[in-house]
Amino acid sequence: MSRKIGIVMDPISTITIKKDSSFAMLLAAQAKGWSLFYMEQQDLFLRDGQVSATMKALTVSENAEHWYDLGEAQNRPLAEL
């Protein structure tokens, strides 16, 4: 079973990939085969006593022109990560 990691960060479209420590952690996790999930602060919510988020599967690369791809949005409990 693959490990899953979620990250709450500023809009990924606005980061500077050479300076962003969150991006460096994502690259390292992906290199280990972990599944990545992206969310922003406003995507977090509490439902029925369970902390959840609207998150998107994420893949990253060091290509300065196209450094990320996002999957479809899905509501999932953070406990699944």
DSSP file (Angstrom, degrees, kcal/mol; ACC not computed):
  #  RESIDUE AA STRUCTURE BP1 BP2  ACC     N-H-->O    O-->H-N    N-H-->O    O-->H-N    TCO  KAPPA ALPHA  PHI   PSI    X-CA   Y-CA   Z-CA
    1    1 A M              0   0    0      0, 0.0     2,-0.1     0, 0.0     0, 0.0   0.000 360.0 360.0 360.0 130.6    0.0    0.0    0.0
    2    2 A S        -     0   0    0      1,-0.1     2,-0.2    32,-0.0    32,-0.1  -0.448 360.0-115.8 -73.0 141.9    1.4    3.4   -1.0
    3    3 A R        -     0   0    0     -2,-0.1    32,-3.2    30,-0.1     2,-0.4  -0.504  28.5-146.2 -72.8 149.7    1.8    6.1    1.6
    4    4 A K  E     -a   35   0A   0     77,-0.3     2,-0.4    30,-0.2    32,-0.2  -0.963  14.6-173.8-121.8 136.6   -0.3    9.1    1.1
    5    5 A I  E     -a   36   0A   0     30,-2.7    32,-2.2    -2,-0.4     2,-0.4  -0.997   5.9-161.2-131.9 133.0    0.7   12.7    2.0
    6    6 A G  E     -a   37   0A   0     -2,-0.4     2,-0.4    30,-0.2    32,-0.2  -0.870   6.4-161.3-109.2 146.2   -1.5   15.7    1.9
    7    7 A I  E     -a   38   0A   0     30,-2.5    32,-2.1    -2,-0.4     2,-0.6  -0.993  10.4-157.3-131.7 131.9   -0.1   19.3    1.8
    8    8 A V  E     +a   39   0A   0     -2,-0.4     2,-0.3    30,-0.2    32,-0.2  -0.935  40.1 141.3-102.8 118.8   -1.9   22.5    2.6
    9    9 A M        -     0   0    0     30,-2.0    32,-0.3    -2,-0.6     3,-0.2  -0.909  54.4 -75.1-149.6 172.6   -0.1   25.3    0.8
   10   10 A D  S    S-     0   0    0     -2,-0.3     5,-0.1     1,-0.2    29,-0.1  -0.214  83.1 -57.2 -62.9 165.4   -0.4   28.6   -1.0
   11   11 A P    >   -     0   0    0      0, 0.0     3,-2.0     0, 0.0     4,-0.3  -0.255  49.2-143.7 -51.5 122.9   -1.6   28.2   -4.6
   12   12 A I  G >  S+     0   0    0      1,-0.3     3,-0.9     2,-0.2    55,-0.1   0.754  95.8  67.7 -63.9 -23.4    0.8   25.9   -6.3
   13   13 A S  G 3  S+     0   0    0      1,-0.2    -1,-0.3     3,-0.0    54,-0.0   0.679 101.7  47.9 -69.5 -15.5    0.6   27.9   -9.5
   14   14 A T  G <  S+     0   0    0     -3,-2.0    -1,-0.2     2,-0.1    -2,-0.2   0.433  86.8 109.1-106.3  -0.2    2.3   30.9   -7.8
   15   15 A I    <   -     0   0    0     -3,-0.9     2,-0.7    -4,-0.3     3,-0.1  -0.330  67.2-128.1 -79.2 159.8    5.3   29.3   -6.2
   16   16 A T    >>  -     0   0    0      1,-0.1     3,-1.8    -2,-0.0     4,-1.6  -0.926  21.4-155.4-101.3 107.2    8.9   29.6   -7.2
   17   17 A I  T 34 S+     0   0    0     -2,-0.7    -1,-0.1     1,-0.3     7,-0.1   0.762  87.7  56.3 -64.2 -26.3   10.0   26.0   -7.5
   18   18 A K  T 34 S+     0   0    0      1,-0.2    -1,-0.3    -3,-0.1    44,-0.0   0.684 119.3  31.5 -76.8 -15.9   13.7   26.6   -6.8
   19   19 A K  T <4 S+     0   0    0     -3,-1.8     2,-0.6     5,-0.0    -2,-0.2   0.538  91.6 102.8-116.0 -10.8   13.0   28.4   -3.5
   20   20 A D     X  -     0   0    0     -4,-1.6     4,-1.6     1,-0.2    -5,-0.0  -0.662  48.5-165.0 -87.9 117.2    9.8   26.7   -2.2
   21   21 A S  H  > S+     0   0    0     -2,-0.6     4,-2.1     1,-0.2    -1,-0.2   0.839  89.9  57.9 -69.4 -32.6   10.5   24.2    0.6
   22   22 A S  H  > S+     0   0    0      1,-0.2     4,-2.1     2,-0.2    -1,-0.2   0.910 106.0  50.3 -61.7 -41.1    7.1   22.6    0.3
   23   23 A F  H  > S+     0   0    0      1,-0.2     4,-2.5     2,-0.2    -1,-0.2   0.901 107.8  52.8 -64.4 -40.9    7.8   21.8   -3.3
   24   24 A A  H  X S+     0   0    0     -4,-1.6     4,-2.0     1,-0.2    -1,-0.2   0.899 109.3  49.4 -61.1 -40.9   11.1   20.2   -2.4
   25   25 A M  H  X S+     0   0    0     -4,-2.1     4,-2.5     2,-0.2    -1,-0.2   0.891 109.5  52.2 -65.7 -38.8    9.3   18.0    0.1
   26   26 A L  H  X S+     0   0    0     -4,-2.1     4,-2.6     2,-0.2     5,-0.2   0.920 108.5  50.2 -63.2 -43.8    6.7   17.0   -2.5
   27   27 A L  H  X S+     0   0    0     -4,-2.5     4,-2.2     1,-0.2    -1,-0.2   0.919 112.2  47.8 -59.3 -43.8    9.5   16.0   -5.0
   28   28 A A  H  X S+     0   0    0     -4,-2.0     4,-1.1     2,-0.2    -2,-0.2   0.914 112.7  47.7 -65.2 -43.5   11.2   13.9   -2.3
   29   29 A A  H ><>S+     0   0    0     -4,-2.5     5,-2.1     1,-0.2     3,-0.5   0.918 112.2  49.3 -64.5 -43.2    7.9   12.2   -1.3
   30   30 A Q  H ><5S+     0   0    0     -4,-2.6     3,-1.9     1,-0.2    -1,-0.2   0.889 105.4  57.7 -63.5 -38.9    7.0   11.5   -4.9
   31   31 A A  H 3<5S+     0   0    0     -4,-2.2    -1,-0.2     1,-0.3    -2,-0.2   0.783 103.7  54.2 -62.0 -26.7   10.4   10.0   -5.6
   32   32 A K  T <<5S-     0   0    0     -4,-1.1    -1,-0.3    -3,-0.5    -2,-0.2   0.429 124.8-104.8 -86.2   0.3    9.7    7.5   -2.8
   33   33 A G  T < 5 +     0   0    0     -3,-1.9    -3,-0.2     1,-0.3    -2,-0.1   0.589  69.0 150.7  89.9  10.1    6.5    6.5   -4.5
   34   34 A W      < -     0   0    0     -5,-2.1     2,-0.4    -6,-0.2    -1,-0.3  -0.448  48.6-117.9 -75.9 149.7    4.1    8.3   -2.2
   35   35 A S  E     -a    4   0A   0    -32,-3.2   -30,-2.7    -2,-0.1     2,-0.4  -0.750  30.7-146.1 -85.7 133.2    0.8    9.5   -3.4
   36   36 A L  E     -aB   5  58A   0     22,-0.6    22,-2.2    -2,-0.4     2,-0.4  -0.814  14.2-170.7-106.9 141.0    0.4   13.3   -3.2
   37   37 A F  E     -aB   6  57A   0    -32,-2.2   -30,-2.5    -2,-0.4     2,-0.4  -0.999   9.9-152.4-132.6 132.7   -2.7   15.3   -2.4
   38   38 A Y  E     +aB   7  56A   0     18,-3.1    18,-1.9    -2,-0.4     2,-0.3  -0.827  21.7 156.4-109.6 138.6   -3.0   19.1   -2.7
   39   39 A M  E     -a    8   0A   0    -32,-2.1   -30,-2.0    -2,-0.4     2,-0.3  -0.985  27.9-138.1-152.6 158.0   -5.2   21.5   -0.8
   40   40 A E    >   -     0   0    0     14,-0.3     3,-2.3    -2,-0.3     4,-0.3  -0.734  39.8 -98.2-111.1 165.9   -5.4   25.1    0.2
   41   41 A Q  G >  S+     0   0    0      1,-0.3     3,-1.6   -32,-0.3   -31,-0.1   0.859 122.1  56.3 -54.3 -40.9   -6.5   26.4    3.6
   42   42 A Q  G 3  S+     0   0    0      1,-0.3    -1,-0.3    11,-0.0    -3,-0.0   0.584  95.9  68.4 -70.7  -7.3  -10.0   27.2    2.4
   43   43 A D  G <  S+     0   0    0     -3,-2.3    11,-1.9    10,-0.1    -1,-0.3   0.562  80.0  96.1 -85.4  -9.5  -10.4   23.6    1.3
   44   44 A L  E <   +C   53   0A   0     -3,-1.6     2,-0.3    -4,-0.3     9,-0.2  -0.589  49.6 159.2 -83.9 142.2  -10.4   22.3    4.9
   45   45 A F  E     -C   52   0A   0      7,-2.6     7,-3.3    -2,-0.2     2,-0.5  -0.984  37.0-123.8-156.3 164.5  -13.7   21.6    6.7
   46   46 A L  E     +C   51   0A   0     -2,-0.3     2,-0.4     5,-0.2     5,-0.2  -0.963  29.7 173.4-114.4 125.7  -15.4   19.8    9.6
   47   47 A R  E >   -C   50   0A   0      3,-2.4     3,-1.9    -2,-0.5    -2,-0.0  -0.985  69.5 -15.0-137.2 124.9  -18.3   17.5    8.8
   48   48 A D  T 3  S-     0   0    0     -2,-0.4    -1,-0.1     1,-0.3     3,-0.1   0.863 127.7 -54.4  52.6  39.8  -19.9   15.2   11.3
   49   49 A G  T 3  S+     0   0    0      1,-0.2     2,-0.5     0, 0.0    -1,-0.3   0.558 115.7 114.8  75.8   8.3  -17.0   15.6   13.7
   50   50 A Q  E <   -C   47   0A   0     -3,-1.9    -3,-2.4    28,-0.0     2,-0.4  -0.948  65.6-130.8-117.4 126.7  -14.5   14.6   11.1
   51   51 A V  E     +C   46   0A   0     -2,-0.5    27,-2.3    -5,-0.2    28,-0.5  -0.610  42.5 161.9 -74.7 126.5  -11.8   16.9    9.6
   52   52 A S  E     -CD  45  77A   0     -7,-3.3    -7,-2.6    -2,-0.4     2,-0.3  -0.768  21.6-155.4-135.8 177.6  -11.9   16.6    5.9
   53   53 A A  E     -CD  44  76A   0     23,-2.1    23,-2.3    -9,-0.2     2,-0.9  -0.992  28.1-116.9-154.7 153.8  -10.8   18.5    2.8
   54   54 A T  E     + D   0  75A   0    -11,-1.9   -14,-0.3    -2,-0.3     2,-0.3  -0.879  55.7 172.9 -87.4 110.3  -11.6   19.0   -0.8
   55   55 A M  E     - D   0  74A   0     19,-2.9    19,-2.3    -2,-0.9     2,-0.4  -0.802  27.5-147.3-125.6 161.7   -8.3   17.7   -2.2
   56   56 A K  E     -BD  38  73A   0    -18,-1.9   -18,-3.1    -2,-0.3    17,-0.1  -0.989  27.8-111.3-129.0 136.9   -6.8   16.9   -5.6
   57   57 A A  E     -B   37   0A   0     15,-0.5    14,-2.8    -2,-0.4     2,-0.4  -0.397  42.8-156.2 -60.2 145.5   -4.3   14.2   -6.5
   58   58 A L  E     -BD  36  70A   0    -22,-2.2   -22,-0.6    12,-0.2     2,-0.4  -0.980  22.0-174.4-134.2 137.7   -1.0   15.9   -7.4
   59   59 A T  E     - D   0  69A   0     10,-2.1    10,-2.1    -2,-0.4     2,-0.3  -0.988  16.3-164.7-125.3 144.1    2.1   15.1   -9.5
   60   60 A V  E     + D   0  68A   0     -2,-0.4     2,-0.3     8,-0.2     8,-0.2  -0.869   9.9 178.8-126.7 157.3    5.1   17.3   -9.5
   61   61 A S        -     0   0    0      6,-1.9   -34,-0.1    -2,-0.3    -2,-0.0  -0.965  39.6-115.7-149.8 164.8    8.2   17.7  -11.7
   62   62 A E  S    S+     0   0    0     -2,-0.3     2,-0.7   -35,-0.0     5,-0.1   0.252  71.8 125.6 -88.0  13.3   11.2   20.0  -11.9
   63   63 A N    >   -     0   0    0      3,-0.3     3,-0.6     1,-0.2    -2,-0.2  -0.645  53.5-152.7 -73.2 113.2   10.2   21.4  -15.2
   64   64 A A  T 3  S+     0   0    0     -2,-0.7     3,-0.2     1,-0.2    -1,-0.2   0.668  93.1  50.4 -65.0 -16.9   10.1   25.2  -14.7
   65   65 A E  T 3  S+     0   0    0      1,-0.2    -1,-0.2     2,-0.0     2,-0.2   0.771 129.3  13.6 -90.0 -29.5    7.4   25.6  -17.4
   66   66 A H    <   +     0   0    0     -3,-0.6    -3,-0.3     1,-0.1    -1,-0.2  -0.670  69.3 160.4-150.3  84.1    5.0   22.9  -16.1
   67   67 A W        +     0   0    0     -3,-0.2    -6,-1.9    -2,-0.2     2,-0.3   0.447  60.0  29.7 -95.3  -0.8    5.8   21.8  -12.6
   68   68 A Y  E     -D   60   0A   0     -8,-0.2     2,-0.3    -5,-0.1    -8,-0.2  -0.998  49.7-161.7-154.8 156.4    2.5   20.2  -11.5
   69   69 A D  E     -D   59   0A   0    -10,-2.1   -10,-2.1    -2,-0.3     2,-0.4  -0.993  17.6-154.3-135.0 137.8   -0.6   18.4  -12.6
   70   70 A L  E     -D   58   0A   0     -2,-0.3   -12,-0.2   -12,-0.2     3,-0.1  -0.899   4.3-145.8-115.0 142.1   -3.8   18.2  -10.5
   71   71 A G  E     -     0   0A   0    -14,-2.8     2,-0.1    -2,-0.4     3,-0.1  -0.127  46.3 -57.9 -86.0-169.7   -6.5   15.5  -10.5
   72   72 A E  E     -     0   0A   0      1,-0.1   -15,-0.5   -16,-0.1    -1,-0.2  -0.427  61.4-101.3 -71.8 145.7  -10.2   16.0  -10.0
   73   73 A A  E     +D   56   0A   0    -17,-0.1     2,-0.3    -2,-0.1   -17,-0.2  -0.435  45.8 177.2 -67.2 139.7  -11.3   17.5   -6.7
   74   74 A Q  E     -D   55   0A   0    -19,-2.3   -19,-2.9    -2,-0.1     2,-0.6  -0.995  30.0-126.6-145.5 140.7  -12.6   15.0   -4.2
   75   75 A N  E     +D   54   0A   0     -2,-0.3   -21,-0.2   -21,-0.2    -2,-0.0  -0.786  43.1 159.8 -88.0 123.1  -13.9   15.4   -0.6
   76   76 A R  E     -D   53   0A   0    -23,-2.3   -23,-2.1    -2,-0.6     2,-0.2  -0.992  43.7-105.0-142.8 147.7  -12.0   13.0    1.7
   77   77 A P  E >   -D   52   0A   0      0, 0.0     3,-1.6     0, 0.0   -25,-0.3  -0.493  26.5-131.3 -67.6 141.3  -11.3   12.8    5.4
   78   78 A L  G >  S+     0   0    0    -27,-2.3     3,-2.0     1,-0.3   -26,-0.1   0.777 103.0  74.5 -64.2 -24.5   -7.8   13.8    6.4
   79   79 A A  G 3  S+     0   0    0    -28,-0.5    -1,-0.3     1,-0.3   -27,-0.1   0.705  83.9  67.0 -62.1 -18.5   -7.6   10.6    8.4
   80   80 A E  G <         0   0    0     -3,-1.6    -1,-0.3     1,-0.2    -2,-0.2   0.653 360.0 360.0 -74.9 -14.3   -7.2    8.7    5.1
   81   81 A L    <         0   0    0     -3,-2.0   -77,-0.3    -4,-0.2    -1,-0.2   0.449 360.0 360.0 -91.2 360.0   -3.8   10.3    4.5
